[in-house]
Amino acid sequence: MRPENTSTDPRLQAVTVLARVEANSAHAARLLGGATPAERELVMGTLRWQLTLDRLLERHLRTPIAALDIRVRAVLRVGLYEARRMRTPAPVAVAEAVRLAKAVAPRATGLVNAVLRRAVGETWPGASDAAVPLSVRYSHPAWLVERWRGLLGEQVTEDALAADQEAAPLYLLSAVSALDELTAAGCILRPHPTVSGVVAVEAGVEAAVAALRAGRAYAMDPTAVAVARVLPEVDGTVMDLAAAPGGKSLVLASERPGGRFLASDRHFGRTVLMRRNLALAGRPLALMVADAAASPLRPASCQLVVLDAPCSGTGTLRRHPEIRWRLRPGDLAELSATQRTLAAAASELLAPGGVLLYATCSLEPEENSEVVAPLPFEALPLTARLPDKLSWIELPSGGAVIPPSANGDGFTVHLLRKRT
Ligand SMILES: C[S@@+](CC[C@H](N)C(=O)[O-])C[C@H]1O[C@@H](n2cnc3c(N)ncnc32)[C@H](O)[C@@H]1O
């Protein structure tokens, strides 16, 4: 939902959104529905570069930035982001930040003016400046960078961090999107280089967003499409257990002639949204509101189960930059416990010899290989099932971790056959 502030000033809107993201753990992308491109850039860019901005600001602050009022922090970050990462001349960005401070935190006007005037002249750390830690160069928490180094190695980690710092294009699933209509409306669509059946909207995003709202197109990340496609073809029952908003189900239902498709999700509102999305597939699919841990289906009644589990989302930081500032290392154990419960329930639903697709848009082992390890399954090879040019790393568990890149979000996927 948009903030109550009805101003058309993108800077004021951005500060209001950023304060809500921080104070209420709100999702930035959700608050930006209907936002102007300028407001979106100010919010997402500031969130992406928050750590780098804070380091430069703190050189001119007497206290850590975390000790300041939330709105003052937001004004300082937005002002420095605009001065250093957008085309606004620095004096204009500073003057605008001072004007904002007068509106939202009048007592901090002097501080904002003094700090920003100096901070805009600081050197921005270069991408290859080895004297500056990766976490500051690419604005990610140090603990996450250290994990990824261990998991992905130095170069892949740096590439993933760099990818997280760029805005993700809008991608559409071709088979269920009215592409001719969009082209006629002026959209320029570019086929994805690695994942077939996906196009990036290069121009005419407004028309594409209007088509999405009208239920004439479906937006989906290319890696998520590739992950759905690793499933083998079957004739029996296919159950998608945490299915909303329906992307993986849509790919399967629109591309697989065989199989009886069922899907469920715990959240009623998301299943309502999913029902509308599924209409695009033009194929019946039974949809239930159900907790995956207590599915109404009989044990051993499915040949294929998809569990695209709720997760930390560390593969989606370019779309959801605030996740990196909110997530704590300790959260992973809690997420892992939920995922283990859901994976065990998924296992119950499978007939012996049946196949489980377990995936998350997280790169973290606690949410992936450690979840599937105790299950009575053997891993199926993924080499021939993932697109040729997609980069991924094989895990000792037999799964694949797909790092975030300019071409798609990060995911971890396991394809597992239940032992007979
Ligand atoms: C990663 S999303 C699934 C995305 C979906 N597969 C797609 O491709 O569009 C995870 C989903 O799990 C659902 N969820 C969370 N806990 C659940 C539970 N205990 N049982 C069923 N669904 C659950 C959430 O509502 C959310 O829709």
The ligand as a Gaussian input file, in Angstrom:
#p B3LYP/6-31G(d) Opt

LIG

0 1
 C        8.545000     -18.573000      -2.642000
 S        6.848000     -18.340000      -2.549000
 C        6.243000     -19.429000      -3.775000
 C        6.346000     -18.872000      -5.156000
 C        5.602000     -19.714000      -6.193000
 N        6.043000     -21.077000      -6.195000
 C        5.788000     -19.148000      -7.582000
 O        6.571000     -19.665000      -8.377000
 O        5.102000     -18.161000      -7.878000
 C        6.446000     -19.199000      -1.091000
 C        4.977000     -19.324000      -0.817000
 O        4.837000     -20.167000       0.322000
 C        3.634000     -19.808000       0.957000
 N        3.683000     -20.433000       2.291000
 C        4.386000     -20.047000       3.374000
 N        4.210000     -20.942000       4.378000
 C        3.393000     -21.906000       3.892000
 C        2.844000     -23.082000       4.436000
 N        3.099000     -23.470000       5.684000
 N        2.043000     -23.828000       3.651000
 C        1.765000     -23.453000       2.378000
 N        2.244000     -22.344000       1.813000
 C        3.060000     -21.591000       2.571000
 C        3.632000     -18.304000       0.916000
 O        2.323000     -17.810000       1.024000
 C        4.235000     -18.059000      -0.477000
 O        3.194000     -17.850000      -1.393000

